[in-house]
Each structure stands twice: as C-alpha cells, then as structure tokens.
Amino acid sequence: MGLAGWLGIRLTPPSATAPTIILSLAIADSVHILVVMFAAMRRGMDKRAAIVESLRVNFGPVFLTSLTTAIGFLTLNSSDAPPFHDLGNTTAMGVMAAWVYSIFFLPAFMSVMPVRVKVRETAAGEVHRPVMERWADFVIEKRNVLLVGTAGAVILLGAMIPRIVLDDRFVEYFTPNVDFRSHTDYAQEHLTGIYQVEFSVEAGESGGVSNPEYLAKLSGFTDWLRAQPETDHVNSITDIFKRLNKNMHGDDAAAYTLPTDRELAAQYLLLYEMSLPFGLDLNNQINVDKSATRVTVTFKNSSTKEVREFTARAESWLKDNTPAAMHAIGTSPTVMFAYISERNIRSMLLGTTTALILISLCLVLALRSIKRGLLSMVPNLAPAVVTFGAWSLFVGEVGLASSVITATSLGLIVDATVHFLSKYMRARRSRGETPEDAIRYAFNTVGTALWTTTAIVVAGFGVLALSDFTVNAEMGLLTAFAVAAALVIDFVLLPPLLMAVERKQRRSDYVAQEAY
C-alpha cells in the first residue's frame, strides 16, 4: 500500500479490496513454509535443520505461485476500467512483497523465536497413518471412478455456462444499506426513473427543426418511444410545438397537433424562446443553428440487457422510418454502463489469454516438462468452468465482476497445482518412486498445507462478500468458489489424471542424477 501511495494509485471501491487479498495470499505463503518446518521438527529435526529443509522444499514452488498470482492480477491492466488496473497493480506488488518477506524475513524470525514442537513418537507395533495418507490411498484405489466422475461433472457444469446472462443494474451496485441506493429506490417508486437514453436527431439543415416533415417524423419517433414497455417518460420538442399550437387556438383540444407550415413553426419556436425567464434558453434541447434536437427517454429500473435491447430497437426504428439525416444512436452514462461489461469482457479476453500463456510457460519451465506443464492446465482451467457453471445454476446473471474474475482467479488456482506437482515430480525424479507412491508423497508433504491455505484464501475473499459494493461482493464470492473448486479438483482429479497419463512409463525413466 505504501508503494501504491508513492505511485499515485487512488483508492476506489475495487482497488480498496487489495489489502484483504494481499493479506490472504501472504498468509498462504507463510503457511507452506511453516507446515513443512513443523512437520520436520515433529520427525526429530532441530529447528535450524527444519527451516533449511522447509526453504529447500518450498523456495521454488512459493516463488512460482507468487509469480503466477502476480501475472494473473497484472493482466487486469487490459481491462477498460481504470480501477481494476489499480487493483491488479497493487495486488501484484503485494504478492511479490509477500514472497520476499516469506523467504527472507519469516525464516530469520522463526530462527530467533522460541519454537517448541513435540516430537511424534510411535509405539512399537503402532502404525501412524495421517489423514492425507489415507486420502491418498482412497484416491489411488478409486482413481477410475474419480477420474470419470469428476471429468463428467466439469463437462456437465461447463455446458451450463451459455445460460449465464450478462446483466448489470448500476443502482444495484450498492446494497440498500447505502443512502444513495435507498434514496434512488424511493425516487423510482414514487417519482421517476434515473436511467436515461439520449438521441440527438439531426434535421439535415440549419433551422431544420421547424420543418413540418422533420417534426412529423420526430413526433412518430416520440410516440413509438412512449409505446415501449420500458419507457417511463419521453421529453421531445414536438410536445412543445403541439402545446403551443393548442394555446394559440384558444386551448382547443383538437388543435393539439403539429403546425403544418414551416414559417408558423418557426414563429412558435421564437415565441416560446422569448417567453422563457431571463437566463433560460432551449440550448439544452435544440442546438444553436437549430439543425438538431434532443430526445430524452427515461426508464425506471431497467437492466443493462434491457437498455441494450431498447437502444438497438430505437436505432433500428429510426433507420427504417426516417431519412438518413435523422438516423441517431442512443447515448448517455446509462448506455455506457450497459455496454461496459461486454466491452470489458472482450478486452479481458486478451488479458486472460496472455495470463494463460505466461502461466503455462512458467509451469513448463518449472516442471521441466512440456507434457506436464500442459497437463497442469486441465486442473487450472476446470475450476473456472465449474465456478461459472454453478453460478449459472444458482444465480444465472453476472456483471462487471465476471469480466475480471477468470484472469485473477487463474493465478490463484495455479497455486495448489504447482505445489502438488512439484512434490509429485520430486518423488518421481529424486526418489525414483512409482506414480502411486509419488501421489502418496505429495499428499503427505503438501496436502495439509494446501487445504489450510485454501481455507485462508477462501475466507479472505469470502469477507469481500460482505461488501456493500456488489462488484466487490460478486468478485469475492466467485474467486472464493473458484479457489475451493481448485482444491477439490487437485485432490480428486489431478492424481488420477497423472496416474492415467504415466501408467505405461517405467519407474527408472524418472530417476535423476541430482535432486529436483
């Protein structure tokens, strides 16, 4: 946060979540180092040797997971929303700072602090089997069932993703606890809406707003707008012309029509302008040379999907029923927010693809195997598929948060896979073990740390669900679910997948001349 301050990064609702995210990830780094250290001390190692062993085992995996997490958050710079840039940059700096402190400060701190760990003693004839070892035996025994069942569940949930609707309601970005939301809800219920779409309809010539043909087409457009189910109110200059014509005919209701003579329409317009109080004019509705007029449509509580559909229908009506000069597009902050999720998702596709390529390259280099590096992407992509598939079943709608969640969660999801695969490859290469024994070794050495760190990260992101800002709440929930799904997949899908891929390869193929 200090670096963010020096760099001029401002706190906004999205970027303000960075401290919570950084704290969760920093604790996760420390847990991996401490779990291995305490486990070594329980086996009888002295404190110094246990710290050295923990650093030897965790230095590479912790650095790799920090790097991949930073890459995931840095890809938020491809977002069209600057607050997400700030969130990504701040979190990336925090993640790398967490690695520095976990590797350099934490071991030194533990070496000077009094640490007492009871050495585990096993009675004669007693076989102590940790929970993770029993789980490893279960996974190995049921590997075919778990592989088919888990893969089937991922595919089934993935098929649900197309059902998700991209939708946002700007007012609903805030919970009713926020005054802005409660006041706006009251206004929409008792007064009028806050959502508007503006159309600047050109007449094609200077003074053309007085042309009867133009006014007739504009009136038809106004009537069409009022007939739409989303519309609450329409403000158009044609209403002023009709009211003036009625007033000039003794308030005869039958005269509530547009003037048919251009000169008369111009006189009406001049009369109306001259009657306005001092300091007021029609420049908010008609431009200076009177070649275009503004039509404002107000809605009450419309979703972004409804706004997009309405704007498209209105633009299509103008193209089908008016001259080319009158063709206009809908504009306003409401329209901007209606398209920002879609636009952000398109821009984030590049960021997500970049993150996927860079993370895959990191894994290939770290594991020294193209096959295993690519294989690791299966449990890394599956959690995102499961998350959005489950979200489509229980919620069905996603907004702005969904556009960044894949890139950010990808870096976090990789963590569990990296730690598991690093221990698996160590057992295969340096210990010369079979795939089954390597699975047991991985679970015994890193299984406890994985579920502990996952619980911490899920709790950290789960806290964001308490936010009154819906974008943060949804991002927290989606990320927490994705990280939890990643642990499940790494525990039940990755081991059977590794055994299925390597079952035909000989044990001796993996014996290395030096420790991995």
C-alpha positions as CSV (number, residue, x, y, z in Angstrom):
1,M,0.0,0.0,0.0
2,G,3.0,2.3,0.6
3,L,4.2,1.7,-2.9
4,A,0.7,2.3,-4.2
5,G,0.7,5.7,-2.4
6,W,4.1,6.7,-3.9
7,L,2.9,5.7,-7.4
8,G,-0.2,7.9,-7.0
9,I,-2.7,5.0,-7.1
10,R,-6.0,6.1,-5.7
11,L,-8.3,4.1,-3.6
12,T,-11.6,3.2,-5.3
13,P,-14.2,0.6,-4.4
14,P,-12.4,-2.1,-6.5
15,S,-8.8,-1.2,-5.5
16,A,-9.7,-0.8,-1.8
17,T,-10.0,-4.6,-1.7
18,A,-6.3,-5.1,-2.3
19,P,-5.2,-5.2,1.4
20,T,-7.7,-8.0,2.1
21,I,-6.5,-10.0,-0.9
22,I,-2.8,-9.4,-0.2
23,L,-3.2,-10.4,3.5
24,S,-4.9,-13.7,2.5
25,L,-2.2,-14.6,-0.1
26,A,0.7,-13.5,2.3
27,I,-0.6,-15.9,5.0
28,A,-0.9,-18.7,2.4
29,D,2.9,-18.3,1.6
30,S,3.8,-18.4,5.2
31,V,1.7,-21.5,5.9
32,H,3.5,-23.6,3.3
33,I,6.9,-22.8,4.9
34,L,5.7,-23.3,8.5
35,V,3.8,-26.5,7.9
36,V,6.9,-28.2,6.3
37,M,9.1,-26.8,9.1
38,F,6.9,-28.1,11.9
39,A,6.5,-31.5,10.2
40,A,10.2,-31.8,10.0
41,M,10.6,-30.9,13.7
42,R,8.0,-33.5,14.6
43,R,10.1,-36.1,12.9
44,G,13.0,-35.1,15.1
45,M,14.9,-32.4,13.2
46,D,16.3,-29.5,15.1
47,K,14.9,-26.1,14.4
48,R,17.7,-24.8,12.1
49,A,17.7,-28.0,10.0
50,A,13.9,-27.9,9.8
51,I,14.0,-24.3,8.5
52,V,16.6,-25.2,5.9
53,E,14.6,-28.2,4.8
54,S,11.4,-26.1,4.5
55,L,13.2,-23.5,2.4
56,R,14.7,-26.2,0.2
57,V,11.4,-27.7,-0.4
58,N,9.3,-24.6,-0.8
59,F,11.6,-22.0,-2.3
60,G,10.7,-22.8,-5.9
61,P,7.0,-23.6,-5.5
62,V,6.3,-20.5,-3.4
63,F,8.2,-18.3,-5.9
64,L,6.3,-19.8,-8.8
65,T,2.9,-19.5,-7.2
66,S,3.7,-15.8,-6.3
67,L,4.8,-15.2,-9.8
68,T,1.7,-16.8,-11.4
69,T,-0.6,-14.9,-9.0
70,A,1.1,-11.6,-9.9
71,I,0.8,-12.4,-13.6
72,G,-2.9,-13.0,-13.1
73,F,-3.5,-9.7,-11.4
74,L,-1.3,-7.7,-13.7
75,T,-3.5,-8.8,-16.6
76,L,-6.2,-6.6,-15.2
77,N,-4.3,-3.8,-17.0
78,S,-6.0,-5.0,-20.1
79,S,-9.4,-4.0,-18.6
80,D,-11.2,-0.9,-19.8
81,A,-11.9,0.1,-16.2
82,P,-9.0,2.0,-14.6
83,P,-10.0,1.0,-11.0
84,F,-9.3,-2.6,-11.9
85,H,-5.8,-1.5,-13.2
86,D,-5.1,-0.2,-9.7
87,L,-6.4,-3.3,-8.1
88,G,-4.2,-5.5,-10.3
89,N,-1.0,-3.5,-9.9
90,T,-1.4,-3.0,-6.1
91,T,-2.1,-6.7,-5.5
92,A,0.7,-7.8,-7.8
93,M,3.2,-5.6,-5.8
94,G,1.7,-7.0,-2.5
95,V,2.0,-10.6,-3.7
96,M,5.7,-10.2,-4.6
97,A,6.3,-8.4,-1.3
98,A,4.7,-11.3,0.5
99,W,7.1,-13.7,-1.2
100,V,10.1,-11.6,-0.2
101,Y,9.0,-11.5,3.5
102,S,8.1,-15.2,3.5
103,I,11.5,-16.2,2.2
104,F,13.8,-13.7,3.9
105,F,12.1,-12.4,7.0
106,L,10.0,-15.4,8.2
107,P,12.8,-18.0,8.4
108,A,15.1,-15.5,10.2
109,F,12.2,-14.6,12.5
110,M,11.5,-18.2,13.3
111,S,15.2,-18.9,13.9
112,V,15.4,-16.4,16.8
113,M,12.0,-17.0,18.2
114,P,11.5,-19.9,20.8
115,V,9.6,-22.7,19.0
116,R,8.6,-25.8,20.7
117,V,7.3,-28.7,18.7
118,K,6.6,-32.1,20.3
119,V,8.4,-34.9,18.5
120,R,5.9,-37.5,17.4
121,E,6.6,-40.9,19.0
122,T,5.1,-44.1,17.6
123,A,4.8,-47.0,20.0
124,A,6.1,-50.4,19.0
125,G,3.8,-52.1,16.6
126,E,1.7,-49.0,16.1
127,V,1.3,-47.7,12.5
128,H,0.5,-44.0,12.4
129,R,-1.3,-43.1,9.2
130,P,-2.0,-39.4,8.7
131,V,-5.3,-38.3,7.2
132,M,-3.6,-37.2,4.0
133,E,-2.1,-40.7,3.5
134,R,-5.4,-42.4,4.0
135,W,-6.9,-39.9,1.5
136,A,-4.1,-40.7,-1.0
137,D,-4.9,-44.5,-0.7
138,F,-8.6,-43.7,-1.3
139,V,-7.8,-41.7,-4.4
140,I,-5.4,-44.4,-5.8
141,E,-8.0,-47.1,-5.2
142,K,-10.9,-45.2,-6.7
143,R,-8.9,-43.4,-9.4
144,N,-11.0,-44.6,-12.4
145,V,-14.3,-43.7,-10.7
146,L,-12.9,-40.3,-9.6
147,L,-11.4,-39.5,-13.0
148,V,-14.6,-40.3,-14.9
149,G,-17.0,-38.8,-12.3
150,T,-15.0,-35.5,-11.8
151,A,-14.4,-35.0,-15.5
152,G,-18.1,-35.7,-16.2
153,A,-19.1,-33.1,-13.5
154,V,-16.8,-30.5,-15.0
155,I,-18.2,-31.1,-18.5
156,L,-21.8,-31.0,-17.3
157,L,-21.3,-27.7,-15.4
158,G,-19.4,-26.3,-18.4
159,A,-22.5,-27.0,-20.6
160,M,-24.4,-24.7,-18.2
161,I,-22.2,-21.6,-18.9
162,P,-24.1,-20.4,-22.0
163,R,-27.2,-20.0,-19.8
164,I,-25.5,-17.1,-18.0
165,V,-26.9,-13.7,-18.8
166,L,-24.6,-10.6,-18.8
167,D,-26.5,-8.1,-16.8
168,D,-25.9,-5.1,-14.6
169,R,-28.0,-2.5,-12.8
170,F,-25.9,0.4,-11.8
171,V,-28.1,1.4,-8.9
172,E,-27.9,-2.2,-7.7
173,Y,-24.1,-2.0,-7.5
174,F,-24.9,-0.9,-3.9
175,T,-26.9,-2.6,-1.2
176,P,-30.0,-0.9,0.4
177,N,-27.7,0.0,3.3
178,V,-26.2,2.7,1.2
179,D,-28.1,6.0,1.3
180,F,-27.7,6.5,-2.5
181,R,-29.4,3.2,-3.1
182,S,-32.3,3.7,-0.7
183,H,-33.0,7.3,-1.9
184,T,-32.9,6.2,-5.6
185,D,-35.3,3.3,-4.9
186,Y,-37.7,5.7,-3.3
187,A,-37.4,8.2,-6.2
188,Q,-38.0,5.4,-8.7
189,E,-41.0,4.1,-6.8
190,H,-42.7,7.5,-6.2
191,L,-41.3,9.9,-8.8
192,T,-39.5,8.9,-11.9
193,G,-36.5,6.8,-13.0
194,I,-32.8,7.7,-13.1
195,Y,-31.9,5.8,-16.2
196,Q,-31.9,7.8,-19.4
197,V,-31.1,7.4,-23.1
198,E,-30.4,10.4,-25.3
199,F,-30.9,10.8,-29.0
200,S,-29.5,13.7,-31.0
201,V,-31.8,13.7,-34.1
202,E,-30.4,15.8,-37.0
203,A,-32.7,17.7,-39.3
204,G,-30.1,17.9,-42.1
205,E,-30.1,21.7,-42.5
206,S,-29.8,24.9,-40.4
207,G,-33.2,25.8,-39.0
208,G,-34.5,22.4,-40.0
209,V,-36.2,21.7,-36.6
210,S,-39.1,23.9,-37.9
211,N,-39.6,21.7,-41.0
212,P,-43.1,20.1,-40.7
213,E,-41.8,16.9,-42.3
214,Y,-39.0,16.7,-39.8
215,L,-41.4,17.4,-36.9
216,A,-43.8,14.7,-38.2
217,K,-41.1,12.1,-38.3
218,L,-39.8,13.2,-34.9
219,S,-43.3,13.0,-33.4
220,G,-43.7,9.5,-34.8
221,F,-40.4,8.5,-33.1
222,T,-41.6,10.1,-29.8
223,D,-44.9,8.2,-30.0
224,W,-43.0,4.9,-30.7
225,L,-40.7,5.5,-27.7
226,R,-43.7,6.1,-25.4
227,A,-45.3,2.9,-26.5
228,Q,-42.3,0.8,-25.4
229,P,-42.8,-1.2,-22.2
230,E,-39.5,0.1,-20.6
231,T,-40.3,3.8,-21.1
232,D,-41.4,5.9,-18.1
233,H,-41.1,9.4,-19.7
234,V,-40.1,11.0,-23.1
235,N,-39.0,14.6,-23.4
236,S,-39.3,15.9,-27.0
237,I,-39.6,19.3,-28.6
238,T,-42.6,18.1,-30.6
239,D,-44.7,18.3,-27.4
240,I,-43.8,22.0,-27.1
241,F,-45.0,22.6,-30.7
242,K,-48.2,20.8,-30.1
243,R,-48.9,22.6,-26.8
244,L,-48.2,26.0,-28.4
245,N,-50.5,25.2,-31.4
246,K,-53.2,24.3,-28.9
247,N,-52.6,27.5,-26.9
248,M,-52.8,29.7,-30.0
249,H,-56.1,28.2,-30.9
250,G,-57.9,29.0,-27.7
251,D,-56.8,25.8,-25.9
252,D,-58.9,23.7,-28.3
253,A,-58.0,20.1,-27.7
254,A,-58.4,19.3,-31.4
255,A,-55.6,21.8,-32.1
256,Y,-53.1,19.7,-30.1
257,T,-51.2,18.9,-33.3
258,L,-48.0,19.9,-35.1
259,P,-48.1,23.0,-37.2
260,T,-48.1,22.2,-41.0
261,D,-46.4,25.4,-42.1
262,R,-42.7,25.9,-41.6
263,E,-42.9,29.6,-41.0
264,L,-45.6,29.1,-38.4
265,A,-43.5,26.5,-36.7
266,A,-40.5,28.9,-36.6
267,Q,-42.8,31.7,-35.2
268,Y,-44.0,29.3,-32.5
269,L,-40.4,28.5,-31.6
270,L,-39.4,32.1,-31.4
271,L,-42.4,32.9,-29.3
272,Y,-41.6,30.1,-26.9
273,E,-37.9,31.2,-26.6
274,M,-38.9,34.8,-26.0
275,S,-41.3,33.8,-23.2
276,L,-38.7,31.9,-21.2
277,P,-37.4,33.6,-18.0
278,F,-34.2,35.5,-18.1
279,G,-31.1,33.3,-18.4
280,L,-33.0,30.3,-19.8
281,D,-33.0,29.1,-23.4
282,L,-33.6,26.0,-25.5
283,N,-29.9,25.0,-25.9
284,N,-30.5,22.0,-23.7
285,Q,-33.0,20.7,-26.3
286,I,-32.0,22.4,-29.6
287,N,-28.5,23.2,-30.9
288,V,-27.5,26.8,-31.8
289,D,-28.3,26.7,-35.5
290,K,-31.5,24.7,-34.9
291,S,-30.3,21.8,-37.1
292,A,-30.8,19.1,-34.4
293,T,-32.9,18.4,-31.4
294,R,-32.5,16.2,-28.4
295,V,-34.9,13.4,-27.4
296,T,-34.6,12.1,-23.8
297,V,-36.1,8.7,-22.7
298,T,-36.3,8.0,-19.0
299,F,-36.6,4.5,-17.5
300,K,-37.3,3.3,-14.0
301,N,-35.4,0.2,-13.1
302,S,-34.1,-1.4,-16.3
303,S,-31.3,-3.9,-16.6
304,T,-28.3,-3.4,-18.9
305,K,-29.7,-6.1,-21.2
306,E,-33.0,-4.3,-21.5
307,V,-31.2,-1.0,-22.2
308,R,-29.1,-2.6,-24.9
309,E,-32.1,-4.1,-26.5
310,F,-34.1,-0.9,-26.3
311,T,-31.3,1.2,-27.8
312,A,-30.9,-1.3,-30.6
313,R,-34.7,-1.2,-31.3
314,A,-34.8,2.6,-31.3
315,E,-31.9,2.9,-33.7
316,S,-33.4,0.3,-35.9
317,W,-36.8,2.2,-36.0
318,L,-35.0,5.4,-37.0
319,K,-33.2,3.7,-39.8
320,D,-36.5,2.1,-41.1
321,N,-38.8,5.1,-40.7
322,T,-36.8,8.3,-41.2
323,P,-34.4,9.8,-43.7
324,A,-30.7,9.2,-43.4
325,A,-30.1,12.6,-41.8
326,M,-32.3,11.6,-38.8
327,H,-30.5,8.4,-38.0
328,A,-29.1,8.6,-34.5
329,I,-27.5,6.4,-31.9
330,G,-28.5,6.2,-28.2
331,T,-26.0,7.8,-25.8
332,S,-25.8,8.5,-22.1
333,P,-24.0,7.1,-19.0
334,T,-26.7,4.5,-18.8
335,V,-25.9,3.3,-22.3
336,M,-22.2,3.3,-21.4
337,F,-22.7,1.1,-18.4
338,A,-25.0,-1.1,-20.4
339,Y,-22.1,-2.0,-22.7
340,I,-19.2,-1.8,-20.3
341,S,-19.4,-5.4,-19.1
342,E,-19.4,-6.7,-22.6
343,R,-16.6,-4.4,-23.7
344,N,-14.6,-5.3,-20.6
345,I,-15.0,-9.0,-21.2
346,R,-13.8,-8.6,-24.8
347,S,-10.7,-6.6,-23.6
348,M,-10.1,-9.1,-20.8
349,L,-10.1,-12.0,-23.2
350,L,-6.6,-10.7,-24.3
351,G,-5.5,-10.4,-20.7
352,T,-6.8,-13.9,-19.8
353,T,-5.1,-15.4,-22.9
354,T,-1.9,-13.6,-22.1
355,A,-2.1,-14.9,-18.4
356,L,-2.8,-18.4,-19.6
357,I,0.2,-18.4,-22.0
358,L,2.6,-16.9,-19.5
359,I,1.5,-19.2,-16.6
360,S,1.7,-22.2,-18.9
361,L,5.2,-21.2,-19.9
362,C,6.2,-20.8,-16.2
363,L,4.9,-24.2,-15.4
364,V,6.6,-25.9,-18.3
365,L,10.0,-24.3,-17.3
366,A,9.5,-25.1,-13.6
367,L,8.4,-28.7,-14.2
368,R,11.0,-29.1,-17.0
369,S,8.4,-31.0,-19.0
370,I,6.1,-29.7,-21.8
371,K,3.7,-32.6,-21.3
372,R,3.2,-32.0,-17.6
373,G,3.1,-28.2,-18.0
374,L,0.3,-28.6,-20.5
375,L,-1.4,-31.3,-18.4
376,S,-1.4,-29.0,-15.4
377,M,-3.7,-26.6,-17.3
378,V,-6.6,-29.1,-17.0
379,P,-6.9,-28.7,-13.2
380,N,-6.2,-25.0,-13.7
381,L,-9.0,-24.2,-16.1
382,A,-11.5,-26.7,-14.7
383,P,-12.2,-24.6,-11.6
384,A,-13.2,-21.6,-13.7
385,V,-15.5,-23.8,-15.7
386,V,-17.1,-25.3,-12.5
387,T,-17.5,-21.8,-10.9
388,F,-19.3,-20.2,-13.8
389,G,-21.4,-23.4,-14.4
390,A,-22.5,-23.5,-10.8
391,W,-23.1,-19.7,-10.9
392,S,-25.4,-20.2,-13.9
393,L,-27.5,-22.7,-12.0
394,F,-27.9,-20.8,-8.7
395,V,-27.7,-17.1,-9.9
396,G,-27.9,-17.0,-13.7
397,E,-26.6,-13.4,-14.1
398,V,-23.1,-12.0,-13.9
399,G,-22.0,-8.4,-14.3
400,L,-18.8,-6.3,-14.2
401,A,-17.1,-8.6,-11.7
402,S,-17.2,-11.6,-14.1
403,S,-15.2,-9.8,-16.7
404,V,-12.0,-9.9,-14.5
405,I,-12.6,-13.0,-12.4
406,T,-11.1,-15.5,-14.8
407,A,-7.7,-13.7,-15.1
408,T,-7.4,-13.0,-11.4
409,S,-8.5,-16.4,-10.2
410,L,-6.3,-18.2,-12.7
411,G,-3.2,-17.1,-10.9
412,L,-4.6,-18.2,-7.6
413,I,-5.9,-21.6,-8.9
414,V,-2.5,-22.5,-10.2
415,D,-1.1,-22.4,-6.6
416,A,-2.4,-25.7,-5.4
417,T,-1.5,-27.4,-8.7
418,V,2.1,-26.1,-8.6
419,H,2.7,-27.2,-5.0
420,F,1.2,-30.7,-5.7
421,L,3.0,-31.2,-8.9
422,S,6.3,-30.0,-7.5
423,K,6.1,-32.6,-4.7
424,Y,5.0,-35.3,-7.2
425,M,7.9,-34.6,-9.5
426,R,10.3,-34.5,-6.7
427,A,9.2,-38.0,-5.7
428,R,9.4,-39.3,-9.2
429,R,12.7,-37.8,-10.1
430,S,14.8,-37.7,-7.0
431,R,13.3,-40.6,-5.1
432,G,12.5,-42.8,-8.1
433,E,9.0,-43.7,-6.9
434,T,6.1,-45.0,-8.9
435,P,3.2,-42.7,-9.8
436,E,1.2,-44.2,-6.9
437,D,3.9,-43.7,-4.3
438,A,4.6,-40.2,-5.7
439,I,0.9,-39.4,-5.2
440,R,1.2,-40.5,-1.6
441,Y,4.4,-38.5,-1.1
442,A,2.7,-35.3,-2.5
443,F,-0.3,-35.7,-0.3
444,N,1.8,-36.4,2.8
445,T,4.1,-33.4,2.3
446,V,1.8,-30.7,1.0
447,G,-1.8,-31.9,1.4
448,T,-2.3,-30.3,4.8
449,A,-0.7,-27.1,3.7
450,L,-3.0,-27.0,0.6
451,W,-6.3,-27.3,2.4
452,T,-5.1,-24.9,5.1
453,T,-4.0,-22.2,2.6
454,T,-7.2,-22.8,0.6
455,A,-9.3,-22.2,3.7
456,I,-7.4,-19.0,4.4
457,V,-7.8,-17.7,0.8
458,V,-11.4,-18.6,0.7
459,A,-12.1,-16.9,4.0
460,G,-10.2,-13.8,2.8
461,F,-12.1,-13.5,-0.4
462,G,-15.3,-14.5,1.4
463,V,-15.0,-11.4,3.5
464,L,-15.5,-9.4,0.3
465,A,-19.0,-10.9,0.1
466,L,-19.9,-8.6,3.0
467,S,-19.1,-5.5,0.9
468,D,-22.0,-3.1,0.2
469,F,-20.5,-2.7,-3.3
470,T,-21.9,-5.6,-5.4
471,V,-19.0,-5.7,-7.8
472,N,-16.6,-6.5,-4.9
473,A,-19.1,-8.9,-3.3
474,E,-19.5,-10.9,-6.5
475,M,-15.8,-10.9,-7.2
476,G,-15.1,-12.2,-3.7
477,L,-17.7,-14.9,-4.0
478,L,-16.7,-16.1,-7.4
479,T,-13.0,-16.1,-6.5
480,A,-13.6,-18.0,-3.2
481,F,-15.7,-20.6,-5.0
482,A,-13.1,-21.0,-7.8
483,V,-10.2,-21.5,-5.3
484,A,-12.3,-24.0,-3.3
485,A,-13.1,-25.8,-6.5
486,A,-9.4,-25.8,-7.4
487,L,-8.6,-27.7,-4.2
488,V,-11.3,-30.3,-4.8
489,I,-10.1,-30.8,-8.4
490,D,-6.5,-31.0,-7.4
491,F,-7.4,-33.6,-4.7
492,V,-9.7,-35.8,-6.8
493,L,-9.0,-35.2,-10.5
494,L,-5.3,-34.3,-10.8
495,P,-3.9,-37.5,-9.1
496,P,-6.0,-39.9,-11.2
497,L,-5.1,-37.9,-14.3
498,L,-1.4,-38.2,-13.5
499,M,-1.6,-41.9,-12.9
500,A,-3.6,-42.4,-16.2
501,V,-1.0,-40.5,-18.2
502,E,2.0,-42.1,-16.7
503,R,0.9,-45.6,-16.1
504,K,2.8,-47.0,-19.0
505,Q,6.1,-45.3,-18.2
506,R,8.8,-47.0,-16.3
507,R,9.9,-46.1,-12.9
508,S,13.5,-45.8,-14.0
509,D,12.7,-43.1,-16.5
510,Y,12.4,-40.6,-13.7
511,V,15.4,-41.3,-11.6
512,A,17.6,-38.2,-11.8
513,Q,21.3,-37.9,-11.1
514,E,20.7,-34.9,-8.8
515,A,17.9,-33.8,-6.5
516,Y,15.0,-32.0,-8.2
